[in-house]
Amino acid sequence: MEKGQWTFLTNHGRVFVYISKHPKSTTELISREVGLSQRGVQKIITELELAGYIARRKEGRCNRYIVHPELPMRHRLERDHAVGDLLMAL
């Protein structure tokens, strides 16, 4: 993306949507696809996990992510919608 352009999804939203579609992805692959640093993606994954939106399960040396689509969106104007509504729309 060029400097000064904006998008409708935040970095958290973008990582969350990507994980929901690719639950066995590595942080390296996620960072490449969403255009963030690997450290940034790790931080977002930790925040999503602490908030309960995703869970990590170890499978060998890799992680598998489990998404909880039934949880409400976080902003007060969007709390009437589950994050799964966003996932279905995208």
HTML snippet that shows the backbone in 3Dmol.js (N, CA, C, O; Angstrom):
<script src="https://3Dmol.org/build/3Dmol-min.js"></script>
<div id="view" style="width:600px;height:400px;position:relative"></div>
<script>
const pdb = `
ATOM      1  N   MET A   1       0.822  -1.182   0.000  1.00  0.00           N
ATOM      2  CA  MET A   1       0.000   0.000   0.000  1.00  0.00           C
ATOM      3  C   MET A   1       0.865   1.243   0.000  1.00  0.00           C
ATOM      4  O   MET A   1       1.936   1.275   0.607  1.00  0.00           O
ATOM      5  N   GLU A   2       0.403   2.229  -0.664  1.00  0.00           N
ATOM      6  CA  GLU A   2       1.137   3.488  -0.696  1.00  0.00           C
ATOM      7  C   GLU A   2       0.896   4.270   0.590  1.00  0.00           C
ATOM      8  O   GLU A   2      -0.154   4.148   1.221  1.00  0.00           O
ATOM      9  N   LYS A   3       1.879   5.066   0.963  1.00  0.00           N
ATOM     10  CA  LYS A   3       1.766   5.894   2.159  1.00  0.00           C
ATOM     11  C   LYS A   3       0.559   6.823   2.032  1.00  0.00           C
ATOM     12  O   LYS A   3       0.308   7.393   0.970  1.00  0.00           O
ATOM     13  N   GLY A   4      -0.174   6.965   3.121  1.00  0.00           N
ATOM     14  CA  GLY A   4      -1.330   7.853   3.132  1.00  0.00           C
ATOM     15  C   GLY A   4      -2.631   7.174   2.762  1.00  0.00           C
ATOM     16  O   GLY A   4      -3.697   7.763   2.941  1.00  0.00           O
ATOM     17  N   GLN A   5      -2.579   5.949   2.251  1.00  0.00           N
ATOM     18  CA  GLN A   5      -3.818   5.238   1.946  1.00  0.00           C
ATOM     19  C   GLN A   5      -4.325   4.574   3.218  1.00  0.00           C
ATOM     20  O   GLN A   5      -3.549   4.244   4.115  1.00  0.00           O
ATOM     21  N   TRP A   6      -5.642   4.385   3.281  1.00  0.00           N
ATOM     22  CA  TRP A   6      -6.221   3.745   4.453  1.00  0.00           C
ATOM     23  C   TRP A   6      -7.097   2.587   4.012  1.00  0.00           C
ATOM     24  O   TRP A   6      -7.474   2.477   2.845  1.00  0.00           O
ATOM     25  N   THR A   7      -7.415   1.720   4.976  1.00  0.00           N
ATOM     26  CA  THR A   7      -8.278   0.572   4.713  1.00  0.00           C
ATOM     27  C   THR A   7      -9.362   0.525   5.778  1.00  0.00           C
ATOM     28  O   THR A   7      -9.265   1.197   6.805  1.00  0.00           O
ATOM     29  N   PHE A   8     -10.386  -0.265   5.530  1.00  0.00           N
ATOM     30  CA  PHE A   8     -11.483  -0.367   6.490  1.00  0.00           C
ATOM     31  C   PHE A   8     -11.154  -1.265   7.675  1.00  0.00           C
ATOM     32  O   PHE A   8     -11.708  -1.071   8.757  1.00  0.00           O
ATOM     33  N   LEU A   9     -10.280  -2.230   7.502  1.00  0.00           N
ATOM     34  CA  LEU A   9      -9.936  -3.140   8.593  1.00  0.00           C
ATOM     35  C   LEU A   9      -8.671  -2.690   9.304  1.00  0.00           C
ATOM     36  O   LEU A   9      -7.738  -2.186   8.678  1.00  0.00           O
ATOM     37  N   THR A  10      -8.650  -2.875  10.613  1.00  0.00           N
ATOM     38  CA  THR A  10      -7.441  -2.625  11.388  1.00  0.00           C
ATOM     39  C   THR A  10      -6.485  -3.800  11.192  1.00  0.00           C
ATOM     40  O   THR A  10      -6.848  -4.815  10.597  1.00  0.00           O
ATOM     41  N   ASN A  11      -5.281  -3.654  11.689  1.00  0.00           N
ATOM     42  CA  ASN A  11      -4.334  -4.763  11.631  1.00  0.00           C
ATOM     43  C   ASN A  11      -4.856  -5.967  12.404  1.00  0.00           C
ATOM     44  O   ASN A  11      -4.675  -7.107  11.976  1.00  0.00           O
ATOM     45  N   HIS A  12      -5.503  -5.719  13.543  1.00  0.00           N
ATOM     46  CA  HIS A  12      -6.076  -6.818  14.324  1.00  0.00           C
ATOM     47  C   HIS A  12      -7.150  -7.545  13.504  1.00  0.00           C
ATOM     48  O   HIS A  12      -7.193  -8.775  13.480  1.00  0.00           O
ATOM     49  N   GLY A  13      -8.000  -6.789  12.845  1.00  0.00           N
ATOM     50  CA  GLY A  13      -9.045  -7.391  12.025  1.00  0.00           C
ATOM     51  C   GLY A  13      -8.466  -8.195  10.879  1.00  0.00           C
ATOM     52  O   GLY A  13      -8.950  -9.282  10.564  1.00  0.00           O
ATOM     53  N   ARG A  14      -7.450  -7.669  10.270  1.00  0.00           N
ATOM     54  CA  ARG A  14      -6.821  -8.350   9.136  1.00  0.00           C
ATOM     55  C   ARG A  14      -6.166  -9.670   9.569  1.00  0.00           C
ATOM     56  O   ARG A  14      -6.311 -10.689   8.894  1.00  0.00           O
ATOM     57  N   VAL A  15      -5.452  -9.645  10.689  1.00  0.00           N
ATOM     58  CA  VAL A  15      -4.823 -10.867  11.206  1.00  0.00           C
ATOM     59  C   VAL A  15      -5.901 -11.872  11.615  1.00  0.00           C
ATOM     60  O   VAL A  15      -5.778 -13.062  11.324  1.00  0.00           O
ATOM     61  N   PHE A  16      -6.945 -11.409  12.279  1.00  0.00           N
ATOM     62  CA  PHE A  16      -8.034 -12.284  12.710  1.00  0.00           C
ATOM     63  C   PHE A  16      -8.713 -12.965  11.521  1.00  0.00           C
ATOM     64  O   PHE A  16      -8.960 -14.171  11.555  1.00  0.00           O
ATOM     65  N   VAL A  17      -9.010 -12.212  10.489  1.00  0.00           N
ATOM     66  CA  VAL A  17      -9.641 -12.777   9.290  1.00  0.00           C
ATOM     67  C   VAL A  17      -8.700 -13.786   8.626  1.00  0.00           C
ATOM     68  O   VAL A  17      -9.138 -14.857   8.208  1.00  0.00           O
ATOM     69  N   TYR A  18      -7.420 -13.451   8.529  1.00  0.00           N
ATOM     70  CA  TYR A  18      -6.466 -14.360   7.893  1.00  0.00           C
ATOM     71  C   TYR A  18      -6.365 -15.673   8.675  1.00  0.00           C
ATOM     72  O   TYR A  18      -6.362 -16.754   8.085  1.00  0.00           O
ATOM     73  N   ILE A  19      -6.282 -15.575   9.994  1.00  0.00           N
ATOM     74  CA  ILE A  19      -6.197 -16.781  10.827  1.00  0.00           C
ATOM     75  C   ILE A  19      -7.455 -17.627  10.684  1.00  0.00           C
ATOM     76  O   ILE A  19      -7.378 -18.855  10.666  1.00  0.00           O
ATOM     77  N   SER A  20      -8.602 -16.986  10.584  1.00  0.00           N
ATOM     78  CA  SER A  20      -9.850 -17.759  10.456  1.00  0.00           C
ATOM     79  C   SER A  20      -9.877 -18.560   9.160  1.00  0.00           C
ATOM     80  O   SER A  20     -10.478 -19.632   9.104  1.00  0.00           O
ATOM     81  N   LYS A  21      -9.238 -18.050   8.133  1.00  0.00           N
ATOM     82  CA  LYS A  21      -9.201 -18.745   6.839  1.00  0.00           C
ATOM     83  C   LYS A  21      -8.029 -19.709   6.729  1.00  0.00           C
ATOM     84  O   LYS A  21      -8.071 -20.653   5.940  1.00  0.00           O
ATOM     85  N   HIS A  22      -6.974 -19.473   7.524  1.00  0.00           N
ATOM     86  CA  HIS A  22      -5.745 -20.270   7.450  1.00  0.00           C
ATOM     87  C   HIS A  22      -5.278 -20.606   8.870  1.00  0.00           C
ATOM     88  O   HIS A  22      -4.277 -20.056   9.329  1.00  0.00           O
ATOM     89  N   PRO A  23      -5.982 -21.497   9.571  1.00  0.00           N
ATOM     90  CA  PRO A  23      -5.691 -21.735  10.990  1.00  0.00           C
ATOM     91  C   PRO A  23      -4.355 -22.413  11.284  1.00  0.00           C
ATOM     92  O   PRO A  23      -3.939 -22.462  12.442  1.00  0.00           O
ATOM     93  N   LYS A  24      -3.687 -22.927  10.284  1.00  0.00           N
ATOM     94  CA  LYS A  24      -2.389 -23.570  10.512  1.00  0.00           C
ATOM     95  C   LYS A  24      -1.223 -22.713  10.036  1.00  0.00           C
ATOM     96  O   LYS A  24      -0.102 -23.210   9.928  1.00  0.00           O
ATOM     97  N   SER A  25      -1.462 -21.456   9.755  1.00  0.00           N
ATOM     98  CA  SER A  25      -0.409 -20.568   9.247  1.00  0.00           C
ATOM     99  C   SER A  25       0.610 -20.238  10.325  1.00  0.00           C
ATOM    100  O   SER A  25       0.303 -20.237  11.517  1.00  0.00           O
ATOM    101  N   THR A  26       1.808 -19.962   9.889  1.00  0.00           N
ATOM    102  CA  THR A  26       2.867 -19.511  10.795  1.00  0.00           C
ATOM    103  C   THR A  26       2.817 -17.989  10.899  1.00  0.00           C
ATOM    104  O   THR A  26       2.238 -17.317  10.045  1.00  0.00           O
ATOM    105  N   THR A  27       3.424 -17.459  11.947  1.00  0.00           N
ATOM    106  CA  THR A  27       3.469 -16.002  12.077  1.00  0.00           C
ATOM    107  C   THR A  27       4.265 -15.387  10.928  1.00  0.00           C
ATOM    108  O   THR A  27       3.986 -14.265  10.507  1.00  0.00           O
ATOM    109  N   GLU A  28       5.243 -16.114  10.429  1.00  0.00           N
ATOM    110  CA  GLU A  28       6.024 -15.613   9.294  1.00  0.00           C
ATOM    111  C   GLU A  28       5.130 -15.446   8.061  1.00  0.00           C
ATOM    112  O   GLU A  28       5.184 -14.417   7.388  1.00  0.00           O
ATOM    113  N   LEU A  29       4.322 -16.441   7.774  1.00  0.00           N
ATOM    114  CA  LEU A  29       3.427 -16.371   6.615  1.00  0.00           C
ATOM    115  C   LEU A  29       2.355 -15.303   6.816  1.00  0.00           C
ATOM    116  O   LEU A  29       2.055 -14.540   5.898  1.00  0.00           O
ATOM    117  N   ILE A  30       1.782 -15.252   8.008  1.00  0.00           N
ATOM    118  CA  ILE A  30       0.757 -14.239   8.291  1.00  0.00           C
ATOM    119  C   ILE A  30       1.339 -12.846   8.095  1.00  0.00           C
ATOM    120  O   ILE A  30       0.708 -11.991   7.475  1.00  0.00           O
ATOM    121  N   SER A  31       2.540 -12.614   8.620  1.00  0.00           N
ATOM    122  CA  SER A  31       3.148 -11.283   8.507  1.00  0.00           C
ATOM    123  C   SER A  31       3.381 -10.898   7.052  1.00  0.00           C
ATOM    124  O   SER A  31       3.174  -9.748   6.664  1.00  0.00           O
ATOM    125  N   ARG A  32       3.810 -11.861   6.257  1.00  0.00           N
ATOM    126  CA  ARG A  32       4.027 -11.588   4.828  1.00  0.00           C
ATOM    127  C   ARG A  32       2.715 -11.248   4.128  1.00  0.00           C
ATOM    128  O   ARG A  32       2.658 -10.316   3.325  1.00  0.00           O
ATOM    129  N   GLU A  33       1.667 -11.999   4.432  1.00  0.00           N
ATOM    130  CA  GLU A  33       0.386 -11.819   3.743  1.00  0.00           C
ATOM    131  C   GLU A  33      -0.337 -10.543   4.147  1.00  0.00           C
ATOM    132  O   GLU A  33      -0.950  -9.890   3.302  1.00  0.00           O
ATOM    133  N   VAL A  34      -0.276 -10.174   5.430  1.00  0.00           N
ATOM    134  CA  VAL A  34      -1.002  -8.987   5.872  1.00  0.00           C
ATOM    135  C   VAL A  34      -0.146  -7.722   5.848  1.00  0.00           C
ATOM    136  O   VAL A  34      -0.658  -6.620   6.044  1.00  0.00           O
ATOM    137  N   GLY A  35       1.157  -7.881   5.608  1.00  0.00           N
ATOM    138  CA  GLY A  35       2.024  -6.712   5.467  1.00  0.00           C
ATOM    139  C   GLY A  35       2.466  -6.090   6.776  1.00  0.00           C
ATOM    140  O   GLY A  35       2.619  -4.873   6.875  1.00  0.00           O
ATOM    141  N   LEU A  36       2.670  -6.929   7.782  1.00  0.00           N
ATOM    142  CA  LEU A  36       3.157  -6.461   9.078  1.00  0.00           C
ATOM    143  C   LEU A  36       4.438  -7.198   9.433  1.00  0.00           C
ATOM    144  O   LEU A  36       4.769  -8.218   8.828  1.00  0.00           O
ATOM    145  N   SER A  37       5.150  -6.677  10.413  1.00  0.00           N
ATOM    146  CA  SER A  37       6.338  -7.391  10.877  1.00  0.00           C
ATOM    147  C   SER A  37       5.901  -8.648  11.624  1.00  0.00           C
ATOM    148  O   SER A  37       4.777  -8.735  12.119  1.00  0.00           O
ATOM    149  N   GLN A  38       6.797  -9.605  11.695  1.00  0.00           N
ATOM    150  CA  GLN A  38       6.490 -10.842  12.404  1.00  0.00           C
ATOM    151  C   GLN A  38       6.236 -10.550  13.890  1.00  0.00           C
ATOM    152  O   GLN A  38       5.341 -11.135  14.501  1.00  0.00           O
ATOM    153  N   ARG A  39       7.014  -9.660  14.447  1.00  0.00           N
ATOM    154  CA  ARG A  39       6.821  -9.267  15.855  1.00  0.00           C
ATOM    155  C   ARG A  39       5.448  -8.616  16.050  1.00  0.00           C
ATOM    156  O   ARG A  39       4.776  -8.869  17.049  1.00  0.00           O
ATOM    157  N   GLY A  40       5.037  -7.787  15.104  1.00  0.00           N
ATOM    158  CA  GLY A  40       3.722  -7.158  15.181  1.00  0.00           C
ATOM    159  C   GLY A  40       2.597  -8.186  15.147  1.00  0.00           C
ATOM    160  O   GLY A  40       1.619  -8.076  15.887  1.00  0.00           O
ATOM    161  N   VAL A  41       2.744  -9.179  14.289  1.00  0.00           N
ATOM    162  CA  VAL A  41       1.744 -10.245  14.190  1.00  0.00           C
ATOM    163  C   VAL A  41       1.711 -11.045  15.491  1.00  0.00           C
ATOM    164  O   VAL A  41       0.632 -11.385  15.975  1.00  0.00           O
ATOM    165  N   GLN A  42       2.861 -11.348  16.054  1.00  0.00           N
ATOM    166  CA  GLN A  42       2.911 -12.084  17.322  1.00  0.00           C
ATOM    167  C   GLN A  42       2.188 -11.327  18.427  1.00  0.00           C
ATOM    168  O   GLN A  42       1.472 -11.922  19.233  1.00  0.00           O
ATOM    169  N   LYS A  43       2.379 -10.017  18.460  1.00  0.00           N
ATOM    170  CA  LYS A  43       1.721  -9.176  19.468  1.00  0.00           C
ATOM    171  C   LYS A  43       0.209  -9.204  19.278  1.00  0.00           C
ATOM    172  O   LYS A  43      -0.536  -9.340  20.249  1.00  0.00           O
ATOM    173  N   ILE A  44      -0.245  -9.078  18.041  1.00  0.00           N
ATOM    174  CA  ILE A  44      -1.680  -9.102  17.750  1.00  0.00           C
ATOM    175  C   ILE A  44      -2.279 -10.455  18.116  1.00  0.00           C
ATOM    176  O   ILE A  44      -3.357 -10.514  18.706  1.00  0.00           O
ATOM    177  N   ILE A  45      -1.596 -11.534  17.774  1.00  0.00           N
ATOM    178  CA  ILE A  45      -2.091 -12.877  18.106  1.00  0.00           C
ATOM    179  C   ILE A  45      -2.221 -13.021  19.619  1.00  0.00           C
ATOM    180  O   ILE A  45      -3.214 -13.561  20.105  1.00  0.00           O
ATOM    181  N   THR A  46      -1.242 -12.551  20.358  1.00  0.00           N
ATOM    182  CA  THR A  46      -1.306 -12.607  21.820  1.00  0.00           C
ATOM    183  C   THR A  46      -2.497 -11.817  22.341  1.00  0.00           C
ATOM    184  O   THR A  46      -3.208 -12.284  23.230  1.00  0.00           O
ATOM    185  N   GLU A  47      -2.719 -10.631  21.801  1.00  0.00           N
ATOM    186  CA  GLU A  47      -3.848  -9.799  22.235  1.00  0.00           C
ATOM    187  C   GLU A  47      -5.183 -10.453  21.886  1.00  0.00           C
ATOM    188  O   GLU A  47      -6.111 -10.433  22.695  1.00  0.00           O
ATOM    189  N   LEU A  48      -5.288 -11.031  20.689  1.00  0.00           N
ATOM    190  CA  LEU A  48      -6.520 -11.729  20.309  1.00  0.00           C
ATOM    191  C   LEU A  48      -6.763 -12.934  21.209  1.00  0.00           C
ATOM    192  O   LEU A  48      -7.904 -13.235  21.562  1.00  0.00           O
ATOM    193  N   GLU A  49      -5.689 -13.616  21.577  1.00  0.00           N
ATOM    194  CA  GLU A  49      -5.808 -14.781  22.449  1.00  0.00           C
ATOM    195  C   GLU A  49      -6.215 -14.355  23.866  1.00  0.00           C
ATOM    196  O   GLU A  49      -7.097 -14.975  24.461  1.00  0.00           O
ATOM    197  N   LEU A  50      -5.595 -13.325  24.404  1.00  0.00           N
ATOM    198  CA  LEU A  50      -5.945 -12.848  25.747  1.00  0.00           C
ATOM    199  C   LEU A  50      -7.397 -12.374  25.821  1.00  0.00           C
ATOM    200  O   LEU A  50      -8.044 -12.511  26.860  1.00  0.00           O
ATOM    201  N   ALA A  51      -7.905 -11.821  24.728  1.00  0.00           N
ATOM    202  CA  ALA A  51      -9.296 -11.356  24.676  1.00  0.00           C
ATOM    203  C   ALA A  51     -10.279 -12.501  24.415  1.00  0.00           C
ATOM    204  O   ALA A  51     -11.493 -12.309  24.494  1.00  0.00           O
ATOM    205  N   GLY A  52      -9.756 -13.691  24.105  1.00  0.00           N
ATOM    206  CA  GLY A  52     -10.614 -14.851  23.903  1.00  0.00           C
ATOM    207  C   GLY A  52     -11.093 -15.087  22.479  1.00  0.00           C
ATOM    208  O   GLY A  52     -11.851 -16.024  22.231  1.00  0.00           O
ATOM    209  N   TYR A  53     -10.662 -14.253  21.543  1.00  0.00           N
ATOM    210  CA  TYR A  53     -11.128 -14.383  20.160  1.00  0.00           C
ATOM    211  C   TYR A  53     -10.485 -15.555  19.423  1.00  0.00           C
ATOM    212  O   TYR A  53     -11.066 -16.102  18.486  1.00  0.00           O
ATOM    213  N   ILE A  54      -9.289 -15.933  19.851  1.00  0.00           N
ATOM    214  CA  ILE A  54      -8.639 -17.112  19.281  1.00  0.00           C
ATOM    215  C   ILE A  54      -8.005 -17.910  20.410  1.00  0.00           C
ATOM    216  O   ILE A  54      -7.784 -17.395  21.507  1.00  0.00           O
ATOM    217  N   ALA A  55      -7.719 -19.165  20.126  1.00  0.00           N
ATOM    218  CA  ALA A  55      -6.958 -20.019  21.046  1.00  0.00           C
ATOM    219  C   ALA A  55      -5.884 -20.694  20.219  1.00  0.00           C
ATOM    220  O   ALA A  55      -6.072 -20.961  19.032  1.00  0.00           O
ATOM    221  N   ARG A  56      -4.760 -20.967  20.853  1.00  0.00           N
ATOM    222  CA  ARG A  56      -3.659 -21.665  20.187  1.00  0.00           C
ATOM    223  C   ARG A  56      -3.589 -23.077  20.730  1.00  0.00           C
ATOM    224  O   ARG A  56      -3.693 -23.304  21.936  1.00  0.00           O
ATOM    225  N   ARG A  57      -3.412 -24.016  19.826  1.00  0.00           N
ATOM    226  CA  ARG A  57      -3.211 -25.406  20.225  1.00  0.00           C
ATOM    227  C   ARG A  57      -1.954 -25.899  19.533  1.00  0.00           C
ATOM    228  O   ARG A  57      -1.814 -25.772  18.316  1.00  0.00           O
ATOM    229  N   LYS A  58      -1.045 -26.458  20.308  1.00  0.00           N
ATOM    230  CA  LYS A  58       0.205 -26.984  19.747  1.00  0.00           C
ATOM    231  C   LYS A  58      -0.079 -28.269  18.985  1.00  0.00           C
ATOM    232  O   LYS A  58      -0.756 -29.165  19.489  1.00  0.00           O
ATOM    233  N   GLU A  59       0.440 -28.350  17.776  1.00  0.00           N
ATOM    234  CA  GLU A  59       0.395 -29.574  16.974  1.00  0.00           C
ATOM    235  C   GLU A  59       1.822 -29.829  16.511  1.00  0.00           C
ATOM    236  O   GLU A  59       2.272 -29.278  15.507  1.00  0.00           O
ATOM    237  N   GLY A  60       2.522 -30.673  17.258  1.00  0.00           N
ATOM    238  CA  GLY A  60       3.937 -30.882  16.966  1.00  0.00           C
ATOM    239  C   GLY A  60       4.708 -29.616  17.275  1.00  0.00           C
ATOM    240  O   GLY A  60       4.641 -29.097  18.389  1.00  0.00           O
ATOM    241  N   ARG A  61       5.436 -29.121  16.296  1.00  0.00           N
ATOM    242  CA  ARG A  61       6.202 -27.885  16.480  1.00  0.00           C
ATOM    243  C   ARG A  61       5.434 -26.657  16.008  1.00  0.00           C
ATOM    244  O   ARG A  61       5.938 -25.536  16.081  1.00  0.00           O
ATOM    245  N   CYS A  62       4.220 -26.869  15.527  1.00  0.00           N
ATOM    246  CA  CYS A  62       3.422 -25.771  14.966  1.00  0.00           C
ATOM    247  C   CYS A  62       2.229 -25.456  15.862  1.00  0.00           C
ATOM    248  O   CYS A  62       1.882 -26.231  16.754  1.00  0.00           O
ATOM    249  N   ASN A  63       1.612 -24.312  15.612  1.00  0.00           N
ATOM    250  CA  ASN A  63       0.374 -23.922  16.278  1.00  0.00           C
ATOM    251  C   ASN A  63      -0.786 -24.103  15.333  1.00  0.00           C
ATOM    252  O   ASN A  63      -0.649 -23.942  14.120  1.00  0.00           O
ATOM    253  N   ARG A  64      -1.919 -24.437  15.889  1.00  0.00           N
ATOM    254  CA  ARG A  64      -3.179 -24.414  15.149  1.00  0.00           C
ATOM    255  C   ARG A  64      -4.053 -23.423  15.906  1.00  0.00           C
ATOM    256  O   ARG A  64      -4.157 -23.483  17.131  1.00  0.00           O
ATOM    257  N   TYR A  65      -4.670 -22.524  15.180  1.00  0.00           N
ATOM    258  CA  TYR A  65      -5.487 -21.491  15.799  1.00  0.00           C
ATOM    259  C   TYR A  65      -6.959 -21.874  15.705  1.00  0.00           C
ATOM    260  O   TYR A  65      -7.439 -22.337  14.671  1.00  0.00           O
ATOM    261  N   ILE A  66      -7.652 -21.671  16.808  1.00  0.00           N
ATOM    262  CA  ILE A  66      -9.085 -21.917  16.866  1.00  0.00           C
ATOM    263  C   ILE A  66      -9.745 -20.561  17.073  1.00  0.00           C
ATOM    264  O   ILE A  66      -9.409 -19.834  18.008  1.00  0.00           O
ATOM    265  N   VAL A  67     -10.678 -20.228  16.201  1.00  0.00           N
ATOM    266  CA  VAL A  67     -11.362 -18.942  16.244  1.00  0.00           C
ATOM    267  C   VAL A  67     -12.686 -19.102  16.988  1.00  0.00           C
ATOM    268  O   VAL A  67     -13.375 -20.109  16.825  1.00  0.00           O
ATOM    269  N   HIS A  68     -13.036 -18.121  17.795  1.00  0.00           N
ATOM    270  CA  HIS A  68     -14.307 -18.114  18.527  1.00  0.00           C
ATOM    271  C   HIS A  68     -15.220 -17.048  17.912  1.00  0.00           C
ATOM    272  O   HIS A  68     -15.259 -15.913  18.388  1.00  0.00           O
ATOM    273  N   PRO A  69     -15.954 -17.415  16.855  1.00  0.00           N
ATOM    274  CA  PRO A  69     -16.746 -16.440  16.112  1.00  0.00           C
ATOM    275  C   PRO A  69     -17.987 -15.941  16.841  1.00  0.00           C
ATOM    276  O   PRO A  69     -18.619 -14.983  16.398  1.00  0.00           O
ATOM    277  N   GLU A  70     -18.340 -16.573  17.944  1.00  0.00           N
ATOM    278  CA  GLU A  70     -19.564 -16.192  18.660  1.00  0.00           C
ATOM    279  C   GLU A  70     -19.374 -14.966  19.549  1.00  0.00           C
ATOM    280  O   GLU A  70     -20.354 -14.392  20.024  1.00  0.00           O
ATOM    281  N   LEU A  71     -18.134 -14.560  19.778  1.00  0.00           N
ATOM    282  CA  LEU A  71     -17.876 -13.423  20.660  1.00  0.00           C
ATOM    283  C   LEU A  71     -18.270 -12.107  19.998  1.00  0.00           C
ATOM    284  O   LEU A  71     -18.189 -11.975  18.777  1.00  0.00           O
ATOM    285  N   PRO A  72     -18.699 -11.132  20.804  1.00  0.00           N
ATOM    286  CA  PRO A  72     -19.121  -9.849  20.236  1.00  0.00           C
ATOM    287  C   PRO A  72     -17.939  -9.017  19.771  1.00  0.00           C
ATOM    288  O   PRO A  72     -16.820  -9.167  20.264  1.00  0.00           O
ATOM    289  N   MET A  73     -18.202  -8.142  18.821  1.00  0.00           N
ATOM    290  CA  MET A  73     -17.182  -7.176  18.403  1.00  0.00           C
ATOM    291  C   MET A  73     -16.935  -6.238  19.582  1.00  0.00           C
ATOM    292  O   MET A  73     -17.772  -6.131  20.478  1.00  0.00           O
ATOM    293  N   ARG A  74     -15.807  -5.571  19.583  1.00  0.00           N
ATOM    294  CA  ARG A  74     -15.376  -4.841  20.773  1.00  0.00           C
ATOM    295  C   ARG A  74     -15.893  -3.405  20.896  1.00  0.00           C
ATOM    296  O   ARG A  74     -16.130  -2.940  22.011  1.00  0.00           O
ATOM    297  N   HIS A  75     -16.069  -2.715  19.813  1.00  0.00           N
ATOM    298  CA  HIS A  75     -16.478  -1.313  19.895  1.00  0.00           C
ATOM    299  C   HIS A  75     -17.947  -1.223  20.305  1.00  0.00           C
ATOM    300  O   HIS A  75     -18.757  -2.061  19.910  1.00  0.00           O
ATOM    301  N   ARG A  76     -18.285  -0.222  21.084  1.00  0.00           N
ATOM    302  CA  ARG A  76     -19.654  -0.103  21.595  1.00  0.00           C
ATOM    303  C   ARG A  76     -20.702  -0.001  20.492  1.00  0.00           C
ATOM    304  O   ARG A  76     -21.841  -0.427  20.685  1.00  0.00           O
ATOM    305  N   LEU A  77     -20.338   0.552  19.349  1.00  0.00           N
ATOM    306  CA  LEU A  77     -21.295   0.672  18.245  1.00  0.00           C
ATOM    307  C   LEU A  77     -21.498  -0.651  17.501  1.00  0.00           C
ATOM    308  O   LEU A  77     -22.442  -0.788  16.723  1.00  0.00           O
ATOM    309  N   GLU A  78     -20.614  -1.623  17.741  1.00  0.00           N
ATOM    310  CA  GLU A  78     -20.669  -2.888  17.002  1.00  0.00           C
ATOM    311  C   GLU A  78     -20.934  -4.092  17.899  1.00  0.00           C
ATOM    312  O   GLU A  78     -20.970  -5.222  17.412  1.00  0.00           O
ATOM    313  N   ARG A  79     -21.117  -3.874  19.193  1.00  0.00           N
ATOM    314  CA  ARG A  79     -21.260  -4.987  20.135  1.00  0.00           C
ATOM    315  C   ARG A  79     -22.479  -5.865  19.880  1.00  0.00           C
ATOM    316  O   ARG A  79     -22.543  -6.990  20.377  1.00  0.00           O
ATOM    317  N   ASP A  80     -23.435  -5.371  19.121  1.00  0.00           N
ATOM    318  CA  ASP A  80     -24.621  -6.183  18.807  1.00  0.00           C
ATOM    319  C   ASP A  80     -24.310  -7.259  17.775  1.00  0.00           C
ATOM    320  O   ASP A  80     -25.160  -8.102  17.487  1.00  0.00           O
ATOM    321  N   HIS A  81     -23.114  -7.240  17.220  1.00  0.00           N
ATOM    322  CA  HIS A  81     -22.712  -8.203  16.194  1.00  0.00           C
ATOM    323  C   HIS A  81     -21.568  -9.074  16.701  1.00  0.00           C
ATOM    324  O   HIS A  81     -20.657  -8.605  17.381  1.00  0.00           O
ATOM    325  N   ALA A  82     -21.642 -10.341  16.354  1.00  0.00           N
ATOM    326  CA  ALA A  82     -20.540 -11.259  16.667  1.00  0.00           C
ATOM    327  C   ALA A  82     -19.429 -11.081  15.652  1.00  0.00           C
ATOM    328  O   ALA A  82     -19.679 -10.664  14.521  1.00  0.00           O
ATOM    329  N   VAL A  83     -18.195 -11.394  16.049  1.00  0.00           N
ATOM    330  CA  VAL A  83     -17.082 -11.295  15.096  1.00  0.00           C
ATOM    331  C   VAL A  83     -17.284 -12.266  13.932  1.00  0.00           C
ATOM    332  O   VAL A  83     -16.735 -12.058  12.850  1.00  0.00           O
ATOM    333  N   GLY A  84     -18.054 -13.304  14.145  1.00  0.00           N
ATOM    334  CA  GLY A  84     -18.365 -14.247  13.056  1.00  0.00           C
ATOM    335  C   GLY A  84     -19.120 -13.573  11.926  1.00  0.00           C
ATOM    336  O   GLY A  84     -18.987 -13.980  10.772  1.00  0.00           O
ATOM    337  N   ASP A  85     -19.918 -12.540  12.236  1.00  0.00           N
ATOM    338  CA  ASP A  85     -20.626 -11.798  11.185  1.00  0.00           C
ATOM    339  C   ASP A  85     -19.613 -11.149  10.233  1.00  0.00           C
ATOM    340  O   ASP A  85     -19.802 -11.146   9.016  1.00  0.00           O
ATOM    341  N   LEU A  86     -18.550 -10.609  10.799  1.00  0.00           N
ATOM    342  CA  LEU A  86     -17.487 -10.004  10.000  1.00  0.00           C
ATOM    343  C   LEU A  86     -16.807 -11.066   9.137  1.00  0.00           C
ATOM    344  O   LEU A  86     -16.545 -10.848   7.954  1.00  0.00           O
ATOM    345  N   LEU A  87     -16.527 -12.211   9.743  1.00  0.00           N
ATOM    346  CA  LEU A  87     -15.861 -13.297   9.008  1.00  0.00           C
ATOM    347  C   LEU A  87     -16.716 -13.773   7.835  1.00  0.00           C
ATOM    348  O   LEU A  87     -16.205 -14.018   6.743  1.00  0.00           O
ATOM    349  N   MET A  88     -18.019 -13.900   8.072  1.00  0.00           N
ATOM    350  CA  MET A  88     -18.907 -14.341   6.982  1.00  0.00           C
ATOM    351  C   MET A  88     -18.974 -13.319   5.865  1.00  0.00           C
ATOM    352  O   MET A  88     -19.077 -13.680   4.692  1.00  0.00           O
ATOM    353  N   ALA A  89     -18.917 -12.047   6.222  1.00  0.00           N
ATOM    354  CA  ALA A  89     -18.981 -10.988   5.214  1.00  0.00           C
ATOM    355  C   ALA A  89     -17.728 -10.945   4.356  1.00  0.00           C
ATOM    356  O   ALA A  89     -17.779 -10.542   3.194  1.00  0.00           O
ATOM    357  N   LEU A  90     -16.611 -11.356   4.922  1.00  0.00           N
ATOM    358  CA  LEU A  90     -15.360 -11.299   4.182  1.00  0.00           C
ATOM    359  C   LEU A  90     -14.991 -12.658   3.626  1.00  0.00           C
ATOM    360  O   LEU A  90     -13.959 -12.797   2.970  1.00  0.00           O
TER     361      LEU A  90
END
`;
const viewer = $3Dmol.createViewer("view");
viewer.addModel(pdb, "pdb");
viewer.setStyle({}, {cartoon: {color: "spectrum"}});
viewer.zoomTo();
viewer.render();
</script>
